[in-house]
Amino acid sequence: MAATVHHVSPDLYLIVLAPPISGFQNFIGAWLMVGPDAVFLVDVGPAATADQLVEAIAALGVDCLDYICLTHIHIDHAGAVGHMARQFPGTPVVCHPKGAPHIIDPERLWQGTVKTLGETGRAYGPMLPVDPSRIASEEQLASAPFQLLDTPGHSPHHYAIAAGDYLFAGEAGGVCLPLPSGDRYLRPATPPRFFLETSLSSIDRIMATRPKALCYGHFGLQPDGMNMLARHREQLLFWKNTLAVEAAGGGLAADDNINRWVDLLLKADPQLHGFSQLSPEVQVRERGFLSNSVKGFAGYLARLERNDNQTDE
């Protein structure tokens, strides 16, 4: 299957990658910036779609990249980095220092992905290693036409990348899907282990750059970047307050509670009200991710409860 390419602005392309997984079309994208100072890629998608990405870049007439950038090393964003490093042998790879060892030797990351995601992880495909010499040096980054923002929360090895009017958010701003109604479906990407205060600080760090357009890892460009970040920040606090009331009865991580809390949030969170407009296969995908995000909050609330009990003693 060929990738779909959207020319979203004069200097920016969204390359839509289609892994062989039901409901994952129009969900994973790579961003290609063709600016006056540099040509660079932000995220590369899974290994299973590496050929799609290479063909799309070639079809755009691009035969050289100045940087290959990763917002984080989860394999739906970084799985094809080894393939792309071989395709563009002179291009430095920009990766968070905490994530670099895992793309140099991806075996542990691959095994962890399969353990966590099962068949979905296998369908993404295993990563090829990146030679350590390919990781961008401080000197190479000093002349880069973008700013790297340390934004842990979704993962501890997460960058948001600011370039002109664009902010490539990875998953620091959650997941945002356009709806047929013209509104947006917005959900947290808060897998275990999740730390709310860390995520909020990362959103504040992004908002301090006052981005005009927010480029999501999942999915697409939203021109009202500050508004969407504010909506997501408020959403995280809404989830905390809503689930804290539910968790007061105990049984924080029980599967039946997780399913019940997903149902509750689908009814109560206005940012999720577009769920019914999603296709059936996308609803299945999203319900799985919602469950994972709720588990992240359950773990966070359990830690808060333990700390409170220790303080009371």
N, C-alpha and C positions, 0 to 999 in steps of 0.2 A: 504494500500500500504506500502511495506517495504522501508526503507531508503536504498540508495546506499552508499557504503563505498569505498573511494579511499585511499589506503595506499600510501601517497605521498612522504614519506621519512621514514627511519627506526623508528623514534619516533613520527611521526605525521600522523593523519588520518583526512580526510575530510568526514564528514557524510552529505550526500545530502538529504535534507528534501523536501517532496513533498506535499504542502498544496493543498486542493481541489479547485484550481483556474486555469483556463485555461491560459497557457503560463508561469506558475510559476514553471515548472520543471527545474532542473539545474540552480536554481537562489538563493536558500536559503541554507546555509550550517552552520554546527556547527563544530568546530575544537576540536579534542581530542589529547592532547599532553601526550604521555606516556614516560616521561623522567626518568633518573636515580634518580633524587631527588624528583620528584612529578608527579602525574597524575592529569591533570586539563582540564577543558572544557572551551572553549571560545565561547560564545553565545549559545543559546539553541533553537532558532527558535520559531515559534508561538505555541500557546497552541494546535492548531489542529493537530500538528505533534509530540506532546510529546511522544506518544506511539512508534512512529517510532524511536525516539532518544533513548528511554530506551531500546528497543529491539536491536538496533545497538550496543550500548555500551555493553550490555550483551553478544552479539554474539562475541565481541572482547575479551571476557574473563575478562573484567574489572568489578569488584564488589565494588570498592571504589574510590571515587574522593577526592583529597586533596583540590581542589578549584573549584567552579563554577563561572566563570568570565563573565561579561557582558561588551561589548564595549559601549553600550548605551541601553536605555530602550524602544526604539520603539518596538512594539510587534512582528514584524517579526524577531527581534533579541532576545527579552527577554520574549516573551509571555508565554513560558513554564517554566519560572524560578520557579514559585510556585510548579508546578508538579515535577520538578527535585529536589527541596528542600525537598519534601516529600519522593522522591525515595531514596535520599542520606541524611538521617537526621542528620548526623554528619558533613556535609561539609559546610564550610563558603561560603557565596555568596559575590563576589567582585563586587561592583557597585559604580559608581561615587556618591559622597555625594549629589549632586543636584538631582540625579535620585532615590536615596534610598527611599524617602518618597512615590514615585509613585509605587514602587513594594511592599511596605508594605501595602499600601491602593491603589489598582490599579483602582478603580472605575472611577475616573476622567480621567485617562489615557485611559481607555477603551471607555468611552463616547466620548472623543476627537478623538480617532481613528476612531470610527464609523462615527462621523460627517465629518471627513476629507476624509476617504477612502470608506465610504459607504459599498457596498456588499463585497468588498475585505477585509475591516476591519472585518466584521462579519465572513467571512470565516476563518480568522486567529484564531478566537475563543477567549473568555474572559479569562483573567489571574486569577490565584489563588493567594491570598496574601502570602507574605513571612513574617514570624515572625521577628520582629525587632532584636531579639537575634541572628539571623542567619547572619546578615550583618557582614562581616569580620572586625575584630578589627585591630587597628594599630599594636598590637603585632603579630597577625596572618599574617599581610601583611609584617612585618619586615623580616620574614623568607621565604617569597615567592620566587620562582625561576624565577620571572619575574619582569619587571619594568613597572609601570603605568605612561603613558604620558597623561597629561591633554590636550586634543585636541578638543576644541569646534569648531563649524563651521557647520557641518551637524546638530548637536544638541548642546545645552549648557552643556549637561551631558554626554560627550563623552570621553572615554579613548581609546588610542591605547596602545597595550600591547606588550612589547619587551621581547623576551625570546630567548637567544642565537642568532642564525642566523635568527630567524623568527621575523617578525613584524606583529602582528594581527591588521589590520588597521581599522576594522569596515567599516565605510564609509568616514573616514577622507581623503582617497585617491581617492574618487569617486567610481564608479562602473565599473568593468572591466570584459568583457566577452570574452572568447576565440572564435575565428572564424574558420570556416573550412579552410580558406586560411592559417592559422597559425599566422595571425596577431591578434590584440586585438581591440575590440570596447570599448572605454573609454568615460564615460560621467560623468558630475558633479552630485552630490547628494546635491543640494542646495535649499531645500524647504524654503518657507517663515517661519519665518523671517530670512533673510540671511545677513551676514556681511562678505564681501570679505576679508577685512584685517585680521579678526579673522581666517578665513580659511587658508589664506596664512601663517600666523604665526604658525598655527598648522602643516601645511605641513613642514615648516622649522624646527620645533621642532622634527618631525619624522626623517627628513633627517639628522639631527645632530647625530642621533644614527647610521647612515650608515647601514641600514638593507640590508642584502643580499637577502632574500626572503620575498615578501610581500604576506600576507594571507588576501584576501579580504573577507568582509562579503558577497558581491555579486561580483565575485564569483570565488573561486579557488585560487591557488598559482601561483605567477609569480616570477621566479628566479632572474629577473633583477629589484629588488625593487627600487634602486635609480633612474634608468632610468624611471620607471613608475611614480614615484612621481614627477620627473622633468617634464614629459609630462603633468601630470595633473595640475601642477602649471601653466605651460604655457597655458594650455587650459582655466583655469579660467580667466586669463588675456585676452585671445583672446575673450572670451564671453563678458567680460566687454567692451572692445574696440569696438567690433562689434555691440553690442546691444545699446551702448551709442549713436552711430551714428543714429541707427534706432529710438531711443527714443527721439531724438532731435525734432521730429515733434509733440510730445505730445501723449496723450492717452496711457500712460505707461501700465496700467493694463487691457486694453480692451481685451476681449476674442479673437476678430478677430486679434488683434496684436499678442497675444500669439501664436496663430496657425501659423501666418505668420512668426514669429520669429523662431519657431521650424523648419519650412520648410527651412528658410534661413540657420540656423545652420547645418542642415543635409547636405546641399550642401557645406557650407563654411568651416566647422570644419573638418580637416583631421582625427581627432580622432574618428569621428562619421561615417566615410565613410563605415565601415563594416555593417552599418544598413541594407543594402540590402541583406546581407548574412544571416540575422536572419530569422527564420520561421515566417509565417504570424501572428500567435498568440503571438509570442514574440515581433514582431514589434508593435502590439496593446498595449501590456504591456509597452514597452519602450517609445512609443509616449506619454502615460499618464504620465510617470515619467519625460520625457523631458519637458512636459508642466509645471509640478510642479516646476522643476528646473528653467525654464525660468521665472516663476512667482516670484521665489526668487530673481533673478537678477533684475526683473522689480521693485520690492519693494526697493531693494538696490539703484538702480539708481534714483528712486523717492525721497528717503531720501537725496541723494547727491544733487539733484536739489533744494530741499527745503532749504538745508543748504547754498548752493551757493546764493540763492535769499536772504536769511536772511543776509548773509555777505555783499551782494551788498547794502542792505538798510542801 
